[in-house]
Amino acid sequence: MLVQRNVKRNGSRSCLNRSRFGSRERDWLKEDIGRGCVCVYGGDSAATASSDLRLVLCTVDTLASEICDGEGRKNLFLQLHGDLVRRLEPTEKPLQIVYDYLAGLGFDDPVRMQEEAANSDLSCMIRFYSGKKLSVCILSLFL
């Protein structure tokens, strides 16, 4: 199951508590710690600033290709610590990548990891992108 919501960046509030999610989405998240929220940046060049960040509800088994299909994009990109950006393989699992990253930072409580994964402030360390603008930007780095 993939559900997208457009939100504005609102400090460090996690998407579990954002008013943009209805009670059905919050209940769905709370039912299983294998469910979570991936923050995906980017979109059409005509998009407004408020649609720069989209919260995508998914599971640890959701593939990058499924998120791309839901976004109407061909690729999903990952950036760690502001370093180089890499394209995710269609079979990679973005939410599992985030959970593994948090475990590497010392998080061991699954509920806390679910909350932190949904926190848009985490994007300064791990960030997912989709969109045409990023593809052009990446290509220009290699030319």
Protein Blocks (a to p, Z undefined) as FASTA:
>chain_A
ZZddddddehjadfklpckbcfklmmmmmmpmkbccdddedddfkbcfklmpccddddfk
lcfklmmmmnopabdcddeehiacddddfkbcfklmmmmmmmmnopabfklmmmmmmpmk
lmmmoccdedjklmmmmmmmmZZ
